[in-house]
Amino acid sequence: MKVGVLGAGTMGAGIAQVASQNGCEVVLVDLNQDMLTKAENSLDKILVRLVEKGVVSEDEKINIQGRITYSTDTKDFKASNIVIEAIVEKLEVKHAVFANLETIVSDDCILASNTSSLSIASIGSALKNASRVVGIHFFNPAPLMPLVEIIPAVQTSKATLDASKALIDSWGKVTVLCKDTPGFIVNRVARPFYGEALRIYEEGIADFATIDWAMTELGGFRMGPFTLMDYIGNDVNYAVTESVFAAFYYDPRFKPSFTQRRHSEAGYLGRKSGRGYFNYAEGAVQPEPNKDMVVGQQILDRILAMLINEAFDAVFMQVASAEDVDKAMTKGVNYPKGLLVWAEEIGLKKVLSQLETLFTEYGEDRYRPNPLLKRMAK
Ligand SMILES: NC(=O)c1ccc[n+]([C@@H]2O[C@H](COP(=O)([O-])OP(=O)(O)OC[C@H]3O[C@@H](n4cnc5c(N)ncnc54)[C@H](O)[C@@H]3O)[C@@H](O)[C@H]2O)c1
C-alpha cells in the first residue's frame, strides 16, 4: 500500500509514522522543508526510544525510516493509493490542495482529510470525482491514540468508505463510523465536559480545583475539565467550542463561556503560556479543592448527565451507533466508561430526572432531555 500524507506538522508526522510502522510505503509532503526535517528528526528520536524499550528492533527501525520519503513536491503522490491531508484548517486552502491532488494521483486514489472541524462534503466539493473523498480523523498523538473516526460525506462511494476503513483497521486502530456532522463524535459529545464545568464555576457553585477533584476522584476521569482545557490550550478549546456552536446554528447546548473567552483573551492559555485556570510557574502553589462529598457528587452528576444527554443525541440523530459512541469516548478521550453504558449503570430514570430538574429550574433549552433518553427511560 502506498500512502501519501500531506502536511508534516503534529498530525501528519504522526500519521506517516503509523502508516510506515504498519508496512506501508509513505510519501510525506510539506510546503515547508523545515517541517519535514523536524518530522524526520523527531521520528528518529521516537524510534531510538522504541528500540531502547524493545518495542521495535534495530532492523525494524531502519525499515520504518526507509519506507518514508520526505518531499516538498505533491507530484511525488503520483503512485499513492490514498493521500491523507493534514494541513492548516482553512477550507479555501484545503479546496485548492484537493483540486491540485486530483490532477496528480490515479483515478482510483482515495483522497482523505484529517480535518477536525470542516465538513467532508465541503472539502470534497473541490473534486471532479468526489466519490473518492472521505474523512479520516486521527487523535493527537496519532501513534498512541487508538481511535480514528471514519467520516463518509454525502458524495463518498461505498468502495471508498470500505477501503479506507479496512486500511485503518489493518493499522490496529479502533475505527468508528460517523456522519459528516459538526465535531463528528468526540468533539461533539465531549462539549459539556468543558461547557458545563465552566457554567458550574460561573454560577459560583465551586472553583476550578474543586470541579477537577470531583471529576477525577469521584468520576474517575483522567484529568479534570480545567486541567484538560489548560493542557489543550484555552485558545484552541474555545475556538473549537465556538465553531461547533456556530455549526449547530447556535444551539444553546453548545454555547461558549465568557470565562474561557476572557482567559483566552488575557493570554491565560494554559500550560503553553505558563498560566491558565491554574498557575504553572515553577514553585507556584496549587489551590486545594473543597472535598465536600455532597457538592462533589452534585458536580459530577450534573456534568455526567449533560454528557450522557449528548451521547444519546448523537445516537438519536444517527450520527453513530451506540456502540461506536461509547468506543469513541473511551478510545479517543480516555473516558473511564462509555457514556451509554454508564447511563444504564446509573439508571436512565435517574439521569432523566437530573436533566428534568435542571431544565425546570433554569428554563433553558440547553438542558432539554433528549427524546431517545426519555423513550428509553420510559
Ligand atoms: N492538532 C490536533 O490535535 C489535531 C487533531 C486531529 C485533527 N487535526 C487536524 O489535522 C490538520 C493538521 O493539524 P496539525 O495540528 O497537524 O497542524 P500543524 O500546524 O501542526 O501542521 C500543518 C502542516 O501543514 C503544512 N502546510 C500548510 N499548508 C500546506 C500546503 N498547502 N501544502 C503542504 N503543506 C502545508 C504546514 O507547513 C505544517 O507543517 C488540521 O486539519 C486539524 O484540524 C488536528
The ligand as an SDF file (V2000), in Angstrom:
LIG
                    3D

 44 48  0  0  0  0  0  0  0  0999 V2000
   -3.5300   19.0370   16.4060 N   0  0  0  0  0  0  0  0  0  0  0  0
   -4.5230   18.2180   16.7460 C   0  0  0  0  0  0  0  0  0  0  0  0
   -4.7200   17.8830   17.9110 O   0  0  0  0  0  0  0  0  0  0  0  0
   -5.4320   17.6770   15.6710 C   0  0  0  0  0  0  0  0  0  0  0  0
   -6.1590   16.5100   15.9260 C   0  0  0  0  0  0  0  0  0  0  0  0
   -6.9440   15.9470   14.9240 C   0  0  0  0  0  0  0  0  0  0  0  0
   -7.0300   16.6000   13.6870 C   0  0  0  0  0  0  0  0  0  0  0  0
   -6.3390   17.7470   13.4640 N   0  0  0  0  0  0  0  0  0  0  0  0
   -6.4330   18.3450   12.1110 C   0  0  0  0  0  0  0  0  0  0  0  0
   -5.2690   17.9850   11.3810 O   0  0  0  0  0  0  0  0  0  0  0  0
   -4.8990   19.0230   10.4840 C   0  0  0  0  0  0  0  0  0  0  0  0
   -3.4650   19.4500   10.7630 C   0  0  0  0  0  0  0  0  0  0  0  0
   -3.3480   19.8680   12.0920 O   0  0  0  0  0  0  0  0  0  0  0  0
   -1.9380   19.9440   12.8410 P   0  0  0  0  0  0  0  0  0  0  0  0
   -2.2240   20.2390   14.2600 O   0  0  0  0  0  0  0  0  0  0  0  0
   -1.0970   18.7940   12.4630 O   0  0  0  0  0  0  0  0  0  0  0  0
   -1.3270   21.2840   12.1490 O   0  0  0  0  0  0  0  0  0  0  0  0
    0.1830   21.7810   12.1400 P   0  0  0  0  0  0  0  0  0  0  0  0
    0.0990   23.2640   12.0870 O   0  0  0  0  0  0  0  0  0  0  0  0
    0.9950   21.1310   13.1970 O   0  0  0  0  0  0  0  0  0  0  0  0
    0.7340   21.2410   10.7380 O   0  0  0  0  0  0  0  0  0  0  0  0
    0.2460   21.6610    9.4930 C   0  0  0  0  0  0  0  0  0  0  0  0
    1.3510   21.4440    8.4570 C   0  0  0  0  0  0  0  0  0  0  0  0
    0.8060   21.6550    7.1490 O   0  0  0  0  0  0  0  0  0  0  0  0
    1.7640   22.3590    6.3810 C   0  0  0  0  0  0  0  0  0  0  0  0
    1.0370   23.0080    5.2890 N   0  0  0  0  0  0  0  0  0  0  0  0
    0.1940   24.0660    5.3930 C   0  0  0  0  0  0  0  0  0  0  0  0
   -0.3320   24.3300    4.1910 N   0  0  0  0  0  0  0  0  0  0  0  0
    0.1810   23.4070    3.3210 C   0  0  0  0  0  0  0  0  0  0  0  0
    0.0060   23.1530    1.9310 C   0  0  0  0  0  0  0  0  0  0  0  0
   -0.7920   23.8940    1.1800 N   0  0  0  0  0  0  0  0  0  0  0  0
    0.6960   22.1080    1.3830 N   0  0  0  0  0  0  0  0  0  0  0  0
    1.5110   21.3600    2.1350 C   0  0  0  0  0  0  0  0  0  0  0  0
    1.7130   21.5510    3.4600 N   0  0  0  0  0  0  0  0  0  0  0  0
    1.0520   22.5760    4.0270 C   0  0  0  0  0  0  0  0  0  0  0  0
    2.4460   23.2850    7.3420 C   0  0  0  0  0  0  0  0  0  0  0  0
    3.7370   23.6490    6.8470 O   0  0  0  0  0  0  0  0  0  0  0  0
    2.5370   22.4160    8.5980 C   0  0  0  0  0  0  0  0  0  0  0  0
    3.7330   21.6650    8.6190 O   0  0  0  0  0  0  0  0  0  0  0  0
   -5.9530   20.1130   10.6430 C   0  0  0  0  0  0  0  0  0  0  0  0
   -6.9500   19.9230    9.6810 O   0  0  0  0  0  0  0  0  0  0  0  0
   -6.5070   19.8460   12.0430 C   0  0  0  0  0  0  0  0  0  0  0  0
   -7.8520   20.2820   12.1680 O   0  0  0  0  0  0  0  0  0  0  0  0
   -5.5220   18.2930   14.4050 C   0  0  0  0  0  0  0  0  0  0  0  0
  1  2  1  0
  2  3  2  0
  2  4  1  0
  4  5  1  0
  4 44  2  0
  5  6  2  0
  6  7  1  0
  7  8  2  0
  8  9  1  0
  8 44  1  0
  9 10  1  0
  9 42  1  0
 10 11  1  0
 11 12  1  0
 11 40  1  0
 12 13  1  0
 13 14  1  0
 14 15  2  0
 14 16  1  0
 14 17  1  0
 17 18  1  0
 18 19  2  0
 18 20  1  0
 18 21  1  0
 21 22  1  0
 22 23  1  0
 23 24  1  0
 23 38  1  0
 24 25  1  0
 25 26  1  0
 25 36  1  0
 26 27  1  0
 26 35  1  0
 27 28  2  0
 28 29  1  0
 29 30  1  0
 29 35  2  0
 30 31  1  0
 30 32  2  0
 32 33  1  0
 33 34  2  0
 34 35  1  0
 36 37  1  0
 36 38  1  0
 38 39  1  0
 40 41  1  0
 40 42  1  0
 42 43  1  0
M  CHG  2   8   1  16  -1
M  END
$$$$
